[in-house]
Amino acid sequence: STGTRMGHFYLDMHPRDGKYNHAAIFHLLKRVIAADGTQLQTPVDCMLCNLPGPSPDGTPACLRHDDVVTFFHEFGHIMHGLCAEGHANQTRLAKCPRDFVEAPSQMLENWCFNRTVLQRLSKHVETGAHLPEEQLQKLLAAKSVNEGFFMLRQFYLGQLDLAIHGEVPPTDAAGLQALVDQLRPKLSLIENPPGCNMLRSFGHLMNQYSAAYYGYLWAEVLSADMFATKFEKDPFSVEAGMAYRKQVLAVGGVGKIANHLETFLGRP
């Protein structure tokens, strides 16, 4: 509202040869403020996606709903980075406890499952018409399809992560295989195919999530609470949005996130 630049980010949307094939964000520069309060440097981030691009003949790309959810998720991380205030408050690593870092990203996913928001977001590529009510309701209803299995999968991955970083972790490949063979059917209710071991491609554990993957589910609980309490009635509330920015995003890694959430929610 004041016109002051908070920061900027690079947006790398479409696939290309040799590009990282997942979706992620990267903090490139942190905020730097002089002793007299002058802002010497604003944060710079990069948001990297692999969403469908336009055809060579100029035909626009059509995004699936899950593409939109991915975009909102990563943009939530960007907002967390750019809105962090204070000298060096935004770091190149986590700006808060690791088991909260996914809350701002999963927070924005809620807007992708709000009827009013979807009507404004959707547009037919040829007619410009918004998503018909019948299809909109089906899309919202589909959100809960297999949700239980997804939660069990996340619980399994979180427990697997904690087990290999625990006090008595497996010491060889056979032990890791035995652990996967035991935990997957027990927790996800899906048998593990012979010789299959997802630890071979569990990239999160090599990227700051070791012993912290459980944070995805915990952050989802927190983000669902924040959205239901402050935004469900009015997802476009300026007052709630500014409170979220100042009381949750701006504080970054300063203080205890539990205290910041209590202030924002108005309750423990």
Salt bridges, closest charged atoms under 4 A:
ASP12 OD1 - ARG16 NH1 2.91
ASP12 OD1 - LYS19 NZ 2.88
ASP45 OD1 - HIS27 ND1 3.14
ASP66 OD1 - ARG64 NE 3.40
ASP67 OD1 - ARG64 NH2 3.54
GLU85 OE2 - LYS246 NZ 2.78
GLU102 OE1 - HIS73 NE2 3.15
GLU102 OE1 - HIS77 NE2 3.19
GLU109 OE2 - HIS73 ND1 2.61
GLU133 OE1 - ARG115 NH2 2.96
GLU134 OE2 - LYS138 NZ 3.52
ASP161 OD1 - HIS165 ND1 3.00
ASP225 OD1 - ARG267 NH2 2.49
